[in-house]
Amino acid sequence: MGAPAWTAKEISALEEMTAKYPLPTVARKLNRSVSAVFLKQQRLRQNSDMITRNTLSKILGIENRTIKSWEEKGLKSIKKKPYIMYRHQDIICYMKEHLEDWNAARITDDSLFMRFDWYQEKKKHDVVTKYNWTEREESKLKFLRHEGYTIREIAEKMNRSESSIKYKLYRRN
């Protein structure tokens, strides 16, 4: 990772400032990104071996709905109102058993996974895939759909997953 490790002095300052200032102010005063400060706050606040769904989605660079679908495939969750939590070990086991479900190139903080050989190997081979849509792609999607192409055909023509096409079509309406 490119960011420097948190020092004890920074963590102490973070804990003091969190009660007084909004997140962007704390990030600016610590010379850190808002995302880095948010993730560090989450880690300090939560039980050390648990993580929230929102934090997990930020770390993995995926949508909350994707993690929810993983629960249906076997990822164990714990409901601690108002949060959905996951044990680190459960996340690691799921990811090891379902390598096809995630992209190592999109992970923003791999401190939880970097000690595992299977993760290191996957990271060597995964590449960043398209995620954000350009205006041109949205126009092409609308055009193809209007012309009567199926979701599968559009996905193939645009080099995107079918779920990405469906999500964009249904979210737009």
N, C-alpha and C positions, 0 to 999 in steps of 0.2 A: 504494500500500500504506500502511497505517496505522502500521506499526512504523518507528521511526527507523533510519537506516542504521547499520551497524556501524562503530565508530571503531577506529583502529589500537590504541588502549589496550585496548578491549574484546576485540579479536581476540587480543592478546597474553595477556590474562588468561584467555581461553577456552582457549588452548593450554596454559597452565600448569596450570589447574584440571582439565582433562580427564584428566590422568594421575593426579590425586589423589582426585577426588570423583566420585560417581555423577551422571548426567545431571540429575536433578531438583535436586540441590544446586547444580550449576553454573548452571542456569537461574535459580534463586532468587537466587544471589549476583550475577548479572549483570542481574537484574530483566528477564528475558526469558522467553518461554514455552518449555516443554520442546521443542515442535516447532521453534521458531526456532533454538534451540541445536543441536538434532539436525541440521537442514538445513545450518547453518553448518559444523558439524563435518564433515559429508559433503563439502561443497564444498571445504573446506580439505584434507581427506585425499586426495581423488581428483585424478586428472589434471584440469587445469582445463577441458578440453573433453569430459569424460566424466561420466556420472552413472549411479548404480545404479538397478535396477528399483524397489527400495523407495522410494528418494528421489523418483524420477519419479512414482510413484503418489501419494506425499504431495503433491507440487507440483501435480499435475493433479487431485487429489481423486477418484481412481478406484482400482479394485481392481487388484492385481497380475495377476489373471487376464485383465483387459481388455487390459493391455499385452501379455501373452503372445499374445492373439488378434491384436493388431496385428502381431506378428512374422509370423504366418501370412499377413497381408495385405501384407507388404512392409517393415515396420520392421526395419532392420538392427540386430542385437545382437552383442555381443562377449562371449565367455565368458572371464572372468578369475577363476578359482576363488578363492573360492567365490561370486563375484558375477556377475550378468548386467549388462553395462554397455551404455550407448548414447552415441554421439557427439552433441553438441548439434546439429550440422548435420543428422544423420540424423533426429533428433526433429523439428526445424523443418520439414524437407522432408516428412516423413510427415504432420504436422499440417496443413500447407498444402494437401496433396493430398487429405486426408480430413477435411474440415471437419465432416462429419456425424458423425464418430466421437467427438467430444469437446465439452464445454460450457465455454466461456471463463469463465462465471460461477462455476465451481467451482475455478478455478485459485487456489492459495494464494500463489504467488510467480510473478509474470509477468515478472520481470526478463529472462528468456531470450527472451521473445516480444514485449515491448511496443514494440520498435523497428519492427515490421512493420505495414504498413497493413492487411493482411488480418486480422491478429489484432485490431487496434483496432476494425475494422468488425464482426467477429464478437462481440467483447465488448459492443458497443452493443446487440446483438440477443438475445444469450443470456440466459436467466433461470435462476435456481437451480431445479432440479427436486427433487422428493421423493427422498430417499435412505434415511433411517432409517425403520424400520417402527414404528408405534405398536402397543400391545397390542390396541387395537380393530381395526386393520387386519389383524393376524395372526389374530384371531378370525374376521373376515369372510372371510379367505382360506380358513381351515379349513372354515368353513360352506359356502362356495361349492363348494369341491372335493368335500366330502361330498355335496352336492346333485347332483353329476355335471356341473358346468360344466367346459368345456375350459379349457386354459391361456389360449388366445386370448380366450375369453369373459370369464374372470376379469380378464385384463389390461385389457380394454376397460372393464369395470364399475368397476375400481379405479383407472383412469387411471395405469397403470404399464406398463412394457415386459414383453413375454413372458419375456425373459431374467431380469428381476427376479423374476417370479412363480416361474419354474422354480428359480432359485437358492434362493429362500426355502423352497419346498416340499422340495427335495432336501437342503438344509442342515439342516432341522429334523429329518429322520429319521435 
